[in-house]
Structures are given as C-alpha cells and as structure tokens.
Amino acid sequence: MILIMRTSIKGDDLLIDDEVLPKDHQAFLSDKAKVFKASRSKVSFLILQSEPIGEPVTMYGPFVMNTEEEINQAYSDYRSTRFGGWPWERSDPVHGKEKKRFAKYADGSKEERKISSLNI
C-alpha cells in the first residue's frame, strides 16, 4: 500500500497519472507505476509505503488510532497532561511578562524576536 499525503503548505495541484490530487487531500495507490507531476508550478507531497496491518485505522488531527474512542481518549490525555504534564510547582509563564519568540541553537547562540500580538 502506498499513501500520498498532500498539504496546503506550498505548491500547486499534484497530478498522478493525469488525476488531480488537490491540496489537503490524500490518495491510496496501487503498486503499479505512476507518473507524478505538478499541474503548473512546484508541488510538495509526502509518499509513505507500508504493508497492510489488518486493523482498522482512524485518524484525527495529529492522532492515529484504531477506533474513534481511542482518538477521543488520546485528546483527553493530551488536554489533561500535555503528554507528560507540567513539571514545575507554579503554572504561571516561565519567560516573564515580555512576549518574545526565541530559538536556542546547537552552537549555543540564541535568537530573540519581540511579538506585538498573539493570535490564539
């Protein structure tokens, strides 16, 4: 089984043997040779291949489980613990009142940017 995942991150429609696979869609392909091409410009996609597992598969958001009940439980677990919980004694922000974006790199350097507003 081969799965093609398309997202709207970048690119145009993907053509698979002249069939359009639009953004935010997926396709299951047979093992026969296929021709992939972009309809007008560059396109990004992900190809995954595996053997069938012989079990039902349900996916929603970032979670893939066997049943809808398991998906609901995964969301419940995530909401209650964020998959590990908050290990500090207090729940207040740990970076102070200044809203900043930052990145720490492997070489020890740090990059900071101020955020004017947050869209939550």
C-alpha positions as CSV (number, residue, x, y, z in Angstrom):
1,M,0.0,0.0,0.0
2,I,1.3,3.5,-0.9
3,L,-0.2,6.6,0.7
4,I,0.3,10.1,-0.8
5,M,-0.3,12.9,1.7
6,R,-0.9,16.5,0.2
7,T,-0.9,19.6,2.3
8,S,-1.5,23.2,1.6
9,I,2.0,24.2,2.8
10,K,3.2,25.1,-0.7
11,G,2.8,24.2,-4.3
12,D,0.1,23.6,-6.8
13,D,-2.1,20.7,-7.5
14,L,-0.4,17.3,-7.9
15,L,-1.2,15.2,-10.9
16,I,-1.0,11.4,-10.6
17,D,-1.5,9.8,-14.0
18,D,-3.4,12.9,-15.0
19,E,-5.8,12.7,-12.0
20,V,-5.7,15.8,-9.8
21,L,-4.8,15.3,-6.1
22,P,-5.8,18.8,-4.6
23,K,-4.2,20.4,-1.6
24,D,-5.3,18.9,1.8
25,H,-6.2,15.5,0.3
26,Q,-4.7,12.0,0.3
27,A,-4.7,9.1,-2.0
28,F,-4.0,5.4,-1.7
29,L,-2.2,4.0,-4.7
30,S,-1.7,0.5,-6.0
31,D,1.8,-0.8,-6.6
32,K,1.7,0.0,-10.3
33,A,4.0,2.6,-11.9
34,K,2.6,6.1,-11.6
35,V,3.5,9.4,-13.2
36,F,3.7,12.3,-10.8
37,K,3.8,15.9,-12.0
38,A,2.8,19.4,-10.8
39,S,-0.1,21.0,-12.7
40,R,1.5,24.4,-13.1
41,S,4.3,25.0,-10.6
42,K,6.3,23.2,-7.9
43,V,4.5,21.0,-5.5
44,S,5.3,19.3,-2.2
45,F,4.0,16.0,-1.1
46,L,4.9,13.0,1.1
47,I,4.9,9.4,0.0
48,L,4.6,6.7,2.6
49,Q,4.7,2.9,1.9
50,S,3.8,0.0,4.2
51,E,2.3,-3.4,4.5
52,P,-1.3,-3.5,5.5
53,I,-1.7,-4.1,9.2
54,G,-5.1,-5.8,9.0
55,E,-6.6,-3.5,11.6
56,P,-9.0,-0.5,11.4
57,V,-7.2,2.8,11.3
58,T,-8.8,6.1,12.4
59,M,-7.0,9.5,12.3
60,Y,-8.0,12.9,13.5
61,G,-5.5,15.8,13.8
62,P,-2.1,14.5,14.9
63,F,-3.5,11.2,16.3
64,V,-3.8,7.9,14.6
65,M,-5.5,5.1,16.4
66,N,-7.7,2.0,15.8
67,T,-11.1,3.5,16.9
68,E,-12.8,6.8,17.4
69,E,-12.9,6.1,21.1
70,E,-9.1,5.7,21.2
71,I,-8.9,9.1,19.4
72,N,-11.1,10.7,22.0
73,Q,-9.0,9.2,24.8
74,A,-5.8,10.5,23.2
75,Y,-7.3,14.0,23.1
76,S,-8.5,13.7,26.7
77,D,-5.0,12.5,27.8
78,Y,-3.4,15.4,25.9
79,R,-5.7,18.0,27.4
80,S,-5.2,16.8,30.9
81,T,-1.4,16.2,30.9
82,R,0.0,17.6,27.6
83,F,1.6,14.1,27.4
84,G,3.7,14.5,30.5
85,G,2.3,17.3,32.5
86,W,3.8,20.5,33.8
87,P,6.7,19.5,36.0
88,W,7.0,22.9,37.8
89,E,5.3,24.0,41.0
90,R,3.6,27.0,39.6
91,S,1.5,27.4,36.4
92,D,2.5,31.0,35.6
93,P,4.5,31.8,32.4
94,V,8.2,30.8,32.7
95,H,9.5,33.6,30.4
96,G,8.3,36.7,32.2
97,K,5.7,39.2,31.1
98,E,7.6,40.2,27.9
99,K,6.2,38.3,24.9
100,K,9.2,37.0,22.9
101,R,9.9,34.3,20.4
102,F,13.3,32.7,20.8
103,A,15.4,29.9,19.5
104,K,18.5,28.3,21.0
105,Y,20.9,26.7,18.6
106,A,23.3,23.8,19.0
107,D,26.3,26.1,18.8
108,G,25.0,28.0,21.9
109,S,23.8,31.1,20.0
110,K,20.3,32.5,20.8
111,E,17.9,34.4,18.6
112,E,15.0,36.5,20.1
113,R,12.2,38.4,18.4
114,K,9.5,40.5,20.1
115,I,5.9,39.6,19.4
116,S,3.5,42.5,19.1
117,S,0.3,40.5,19.5
118,L,-0.7,36.9,19.8
119,N,-3.5,35.2,17.8
120,I,-4.8,32.4,20.0
